[in-house]
Amino acid sequence: MSLSTAALDASPAARTTVSNPHRTTLTGTALDAGLDDLAALLDGDVVRPSDPDWDAARAAWQLGVDQRPVGVVLARSEADVSRTLRLAARMDLRVAPQGTGHGAIALGDVSGAILLRTAALSYVVIDPEQRTATVGAGATWGDVLDASAPHGLAGLSGSSRTVGVVGYCLGGGIGWLGRLHGLGAGSIVSARVALPGGAVVIASPSEHADLWWALRGGGGAGVVTELTVRLFDVPRLTAGSLWWPRERAREVLTTWARMLPALPREITSTARVLRFPDLEELPEPIRGGSFVLVQAAVVGSAELADRMLAPLRALEPLMDDVGPAPLEALGHLAMDPPDPSEGAAEGVVLSSLDEDAIDAWLSAIDSPECAGVVAADLRHLGGALALGEGHDAALTGLDGVVAAVAIAPATPAATLDQASAMVDLALAALGPWVGEHQYANFVERPVAQRTLVGVAVDRLDTVRMTYDPDGTVLRRHGAGR
């Protein structure tokens, strides 16, 4: 059966109350009929629990997240997004937008919601004269980097090629160029946003400026179907890693921490303690080993990098591959896994970093209780990533020196819950140095919005009540009003 959009709008819906007293949802035959009506209108597909591809359609990047929506829409156009929102509004269903599937834990419970997958909207259009990239909701930073690098341009991407541009920017966005150019959120030029009821609006400084403000680090409202972001000239890039054996971690981290205040904005660095599994596919120098690394991206010459990294090189690293690099290297420097996996990750922003903090961090990750933590990072903040004044954005920066991130995979020897407990213990050791506000994209578990955006939370509430008063669209760290 095929229905027109007008007929879909007019369709009556039988509702039953569910556990959330503020929402109702369809069940049984009525729900199936509604999804049938939607499927008849879509350019993409609707996947339901009875379909053979159900598990693949609902899977998040974090494979330990068991997403159980009422159905999954595989959108292939902006019109599909609007149609889904229109049906959801009429049937009192929630909509959970998801591109790559990163951030699924922070999205929260999607039961009673339509999971709206936008991965197919992965187009990228580069305007080298305006220095912008216009991307669909499913585009990743790897897609953007591949398209922009031939022009000598790069976006304010994070460490992973697989992370979606939209979710990253809406949550803030810190990466290898951030100390020089700021948060990814600040690079948002404009957005196309589908609202509950199906209307699509443009958010920019001149149109729906309140929504544009909210999208820039505050998560926004509605479903972003397209972003235009600013790109930046990178005439020269020097990047790479310095490696030492794990037993030298305190010496290396202390030296690195002392360097941070003097490093220019052109340099962004990360100090890491890594444990590699004993896998045949890994090269022999690192297979089964434990190391401490400092990774750096320098917008400038190798000579600048040499001067700034001299105190670390004086510690005689085992390996040193810091040197001139193509822009594409920014997507591989952190060695993030290219495929979905099951595990736990969490991060906190530290207001200070001293030798006591380093000792507490190393003591925690060396303890038997944290044996499954395979990566413990201290990511350099400051520069243009610091809190800014006068920026028209919900999040202008981060009030901290470094962000600490701990990662533990789920393995046959450690369940997902056990991996999460290890990460919690590792980060708990840094409690005395944790700042008041945290960074949304490094916080997996839902937290209060005020923790993430500070005083901007009240204005964000006003924007969301304006554009999504019923809380139809789920967002990370908040299930709607």
Residue pairs with C-beta under 8 A, 6 or more apart in sequence:
1 36
1 37
1 40
2 40
2 41
3 11
3 37
3 40
3 41
5 41
5 83
5 86
5 198
8 37
8 38
8 41
8 83
8 86
8 87
8 90
9 86
9 90
11 34
11 37
11 90
13 26
13 30
13 34
13 90
13 91
13 92
14 26
14 30
15 24
15 25
15 26
15 91
15 92
16 24
16 25
16 26
16 27
17 24
18 24
18 25
18 112
20 112
22 471
23 92
23 94
23 112
24 92
25 31
25 70
25 91
25 92
25 93
25 112
26 34
26 70
26 91
26 92
26 93
31 70
31 71
31 91
32 48
34 87
34 91
35 46
35 48
35 70
35 71
37 87
38 46
38 73
38 83
38 84
38 87
39 45
39 46
41 83
42 73
42 75
42 76
42 80
42 83
42 84
43 75
43 76
43 77
43 79
43 80
44 73
44 74
44 75
44 76
44 77
44 80
44 120
45 73
45 74
46 71
46 72
46 73
46 74
47 53
47 54
47 57
47 58
47 71
47 72
47 73
47 74
48 54
48 71
48 72
49 71
51 57
54 72
57 72
57 74
57 115
57 117
58 67
58 68
58 69
58 72
58 115
59 67
59 101
59 340
60 67
60 98
60 101
60 102
60 104
60 340
61 100
61 101
61 102
61 104
61 162
61 340
62 101
62 102
62 104
62 105
62 340
62 341
62 342
62 343
63 340
63 341
63 342
64 342
64 343
64 344
64 410
64 416
65 104
65 105
67 104
67 110
67 115
68 110
68 111
69 96
69 110
69 111
69 112
69 113
69 114
69 115
70 93
70 111
70 112
70 113
70 114
71 114
71 115
72 114
72 115
72 116
72 117
73 80
73 84
73 114
73 115
73 116
73 117
74 117
74 119
74 120
75 81
75 84
75 116
75 117
75 118
75 120
75 121
76 120
76 121
77 121
78 121
78 192
78 194
78 200
78 225
78 226
81 97
81 116
81 118
81 137
81 194
81 223
81 225
82 194
82 198
82 199
82 200
83 198
84 95
84 114
84 116
85 95
85 194
85 195
85 196
85 197
85 198
85 222
85 223
85 472
85 473
86 197
86 198
87 93
87 114
88 94
88 95
88 114
88 196
88 472
89 196
89 197
89 198
89 470
89 472
93 112
93 113
93 114
93 472
94 110
94 112
94 113
94 114
94 471
94 472
94 473
94 474
94 479
94 480
95 113
95 114
95 116
95 196
95 223
95 472
95 473
95 474
96 107
96 110
96 113
96 114
96 115
96 116
96 473
96 474
97 116
97 118
97 137
97 223
97 224
97 473
97 474
98 104
98 107
98 115
98 116
98 117
98 118
99 117
99 118
99 119
99 121
99 137
99 138
99 139
99 164
99 166
99 167
100 119
100 138
100 140
100 162
100 163
100 164
100 167
101 340
102 162
102 163
102 164
102 167
103 167
103 171
103 441
103 444
103 476
105 444
105 445
106 440
106 443
106 444
106 445
106 446
106 476
106 477
107 474
107 475
107 476
108 446
108 474
108 476
108 478
108 479
109 479
110 474
113 474
116 223
117 138
118 136
118 137
118 138
118 166
118 223
118 225
119 138
120 138
121 136
121 137
121 138
121 139
121 225
121 226
122 135
122 136
122 138
122 139
122 140
122 143
123 135
123 136
123 139
124 133
124 134
124 135
124 136
124 139
124 143
124 144
124 147
125 133
125 134
125 135
126 132
126 133
126 147
126 148
126 151
126 153
126 231
127 133
127 134
128 151
128 153
131 153
131 230
131 231
131 232
131 233
132 189
132 228
132 229
132 230
132 231
133 144
133 147
133 148
133 155
133 228
133 229
133 231
134 226
134 227
134 228
135 143
135 144
135 165
135 166
135 226
135 227
135 228
135 229
136 225
136 226
137 164
137 166
137 223
137 224
137 225
137 226
137 227
138 164
139 164
139 165
139 166
140 161
140 162
140 163
140 164
140 165
141 155
141 157
141 158
141 160
141 161
141 162
141 163
141 164
141 165
141 168
141 331
142 161
142 162
142 331
143 165
144 155
144 157
144 165
144 229
145 154
145 155
145 157
145 161
145 327
145 328
145 330
145 331
146 328
148 154
148 155
148 231
148 327
149 326
149 327
149 328
151 231
152 233
152 234
152 235
152 327
153 231
153 232
153 233
153 234
153 327
154 177
154 231
154 232
154 234
154 327
154 330
155 165
155 184
155 187
155 229
155 230
155 231
155 232
156 173
156 175
156 177
156 178
156 181
156 182
156 183
156 184
156 186
156 187
156 229
156 232
157 163
157 165
157 168
157 173
157 175
157 176
157 177
157 184
157 330
157 331
158 168
158 173
158 174
158 175
158 184
158 441
159 175
159 176
159 270
159 333
159 334
159 336
160 331
160 334
160 336
161 331
161 332
161 336
161 338
162 336
162 338
165 227
165 229
166 224
166 227
167 441
167 476
168 184
168 441
169 184
169 185
169 187
169 188
169 215
169 216
169 217
169 227
169 229
170 185
170 215
170 217
170 218
170 219
170 220
170 224
171 185
171 217
171 219
171 439
171 440
171 441
171 476
172 183
172 184
172 185
172 217
172 395
172 398
172 439
172 440
172 441
173 183
173 184
173 185
173 187
173 217
173 441
174 183
174 184
174 379
174 381
174 385
174 398
174 403
174 439
174 441
175 184
175 268
175 330
176 239
176 268
176 297
176 330
176 333
177 232
177 234
177 268
177 297
177 299
177 330
178 184
178 268
178 383
178 384
178 385
179 265
179 266
179 267
179 268
179 380
179 381
179 382
179 383
179 384
179 385
180 265
180 266
180 268
180 299
180 383
180 384
181 187
181 232
181 384
182 384
182 385
182 388
182 397
183 217
183 385
183 393
183 395
183 396
183 397
183 398
184 229
185 215
185 216
185 217
185 393
185 394
185 395
186 216
186 217
186 391
186 393
186 396
187 229
187 230
187 231
188 212
188 215
188 216
188 227
188 228
188 229
188 230
189 204
189 228
189 229
189 230
190 202
190 203
190 204
190 207
190 212
190 227
190 228
191 202
191 203
191 204
191 211
191 212
191 215
191 220
191 224
191 226
191 227
191 228
192 200
192 201
192 202
192 203
192 224
192 225
192 226
192 227
193 200
193 201
193 202
193 203
193 208
193 211
193 215
193 220
193 221
193 222
193 223
193 224
193 225
193 467
194 200
194 222
194 223
194 224
194 225
195 201
195 221
195 222
195 467
195 468
196 222
196 467
196 468
196 470
196 472
196 473
200 225
201 207
201 208
201 211
201 222
202 208
203 209
203 211
203 212
203 215
203 220
204 212
205 212
205 392
209 392
210 462
210 463
210 466
211 220
211 221
211 222
211 463
211 467
212 392
213 392
213 393
213 394
213 459
213 463
214 220
214 221
214 394
214 459
214 460
214 463
214 464
215 224
215 394
216 392
216 393
216 394
216 395
217 393
217 394
217 395
217 396
217 440
217 453
218 393
218 394
218 395
218 453
218 456
218 460
218 463
219 394
219 440
219 460
219 475
219 476
219 477
219 478
220 463
220 475
221 463
221 464
221 466
221 467
221 468
221 473
221 475
222 467
222 468
222 473
223 473
234 299
234 327
236 299
236 300
236 301
236 324
237 297
237 298
237 299
237 324
237 325
237 326
237 327
237 329
237 330
238 296
238 297
238 298
238 300
238 301
238 302
238 304
238 305
238 322
238 323
238 324
238 325
239 295
239 296
239 297
239 298
239 322
239 323
239 325
239 329
239 330
239 333
240 295
240 296
240 320
240 321
240 322
240 323
240 325
240 333
241 293
241 294
241 295
241 296
241 319
241 320
241 321
241 322
241 333
242 293
242 294
242 295
242 296
242 309
242 312
242 313
242 317
242 319
242 320
242 322
243 291
243 292
243 293
243 317
243 318
243 319
243 320
244 252
244 291
244 292
244 293
244 315
244 317
244 318
245 289
245 290
245 291
245 292
245 318
246 273
246 275
246 289
246 290
246 291
246 292
248 292
248 315
249 273
249 292
249 362
250 358
250 359
250 362
251 315
252 271
252 292
252 294
252 312
252 315
253 271
253 292
253 358
253 361
253 362
253 378
254 355
254 358
255 311
255 312
255 315
256 269
256 271
256 294
256 312
256 378
257 271
257 353
257 354
257 355
257 358
257 378
258 311
259 308
259 311
259 312
260 269
260 353
260 380
260 382
260 401
260 402
263 269
263 308
263 380
264 304
264 308
265 383
265 384
266 298
266 299
266 300
266 304
267 296
267 297
267 298
267 299
267 300
267 304
267 305
267 308
268 296
268 297
268 380
268 383
269 294
269 295
269 296
269 297
269 380
270 294
270 295
270 296
270 334
270 377
270 378
270 379
270 380
271 292
271 293
271 294
271 377
271 378
272 292
272 293
272 294
272 295
272 375
272 376
272 377
272 378
273 290
273 291
273 292
273 293
273 362
273 365
273 375
273 376
274 290
274 291
274 292
274 293
274 374
274 375
275 289
275 290
275 373
275 374
275 375
276 282
276 286
276 287
276 288
276 289
276 290
276 291
276 374
277 288
277 374
278 287
278 288
279 287
280 287
282 288
285 319
291 318
294 309
294 312
295 333
295 334
296 305
296 309
296 322
297 330
297 333
298 304
298 305
298 308
302 322
302 323
302 324
305 322
305 323
306 313
309 322
313 320
341 409
342 409
342 410
342 416
343 407
343 408
343 409
343 410
343 416
343 419
344 407
344 408
344 409
344 410
344 416
344 419
344 420
344 422
344 423
344 444
345 405
345 406
345 407
345 408
345 423
345 444
346 405
346 406
346 420
346 423
346 424
346 427
346 442
346 443
346 444
346 445
347 403
347 404
347 405
347 406
347 427
347 438
347 439
347 442
347 443
348 403
348 404
348 427
348 430
348 434
348 435
348 438
348 442
349 381
349 398
349 399
349 400
349 402
349 403
349 404
349 434
349 435
349 437
349 438
349 439
349 442
350 357
350 378
350 400
350 401
350 402
350 403
350 404
350 430
350 433
350 434
350 435
351 399
351 400
351 401
351 433
351 434
351 435
351 436
352 401
352 433
353 378
353 401
353 402
353 433
354 433
357 430
357 432
357 433
360 429
360 430
360 432
361 376
361 378
361 404
361 426
361 429
361 430
363 429
364 370
364 425
364 426
364 428
364 429
364 430
365 373
365 376
365 406
365 426
367 425
369 421
369 422
369 425
370 406
370 408
370 422
370 425
370 426
371 422
372 408
372 409
372 411
372 413
372 414
372 418
372 419
372 422
373 406
373 407
373 408
373 422
373 423
373 426
374 407
374 408
374 409
375 405
375 406
375 407
376 404
376 405
376 406
376 407
376 426
377 403
377 404
377 405
377 406
377 407
378 402
378 403
378 404
379 402
379 403
379 404
379 405
380 402
381 398
381 400
381 401
381 402
381 403
382 401
384 397
385 397
385 398
386 397
386 398
386 399
387 396
387 397
387 398
387 399
388 396
388 397
389 396
391 397
394 453
394 456
394 459
394 460
395 440
395 452
395 453
395 456
398 437
398 439
399 435
399 436
399 437
400 435
400 437
403 439
403 442
404 427
404 430
405 442
406 422
406 423
406 426
406 427
407 423
408 414
408 419
408 420
408 422
408 423
409 419
410 416
410 418
410 419
411 419
414 422
436 451
436 454
437 451
437 452
437 453
437 454
438 447
438 451
438 452
439 452
440 452
440 453
440 476
440 477
443 451
443 452
443 477
446 476
446 477
446 478
446 479
447 477
448 477
449 457
449 460
449 477
449 478
450 457
452 477
453 460
461 481
464 471
464 480
464 481
465 481
468 480
468 481
469 481
470 480
470 481
471 479
471 480
471 481
472 480
473 480
474 480
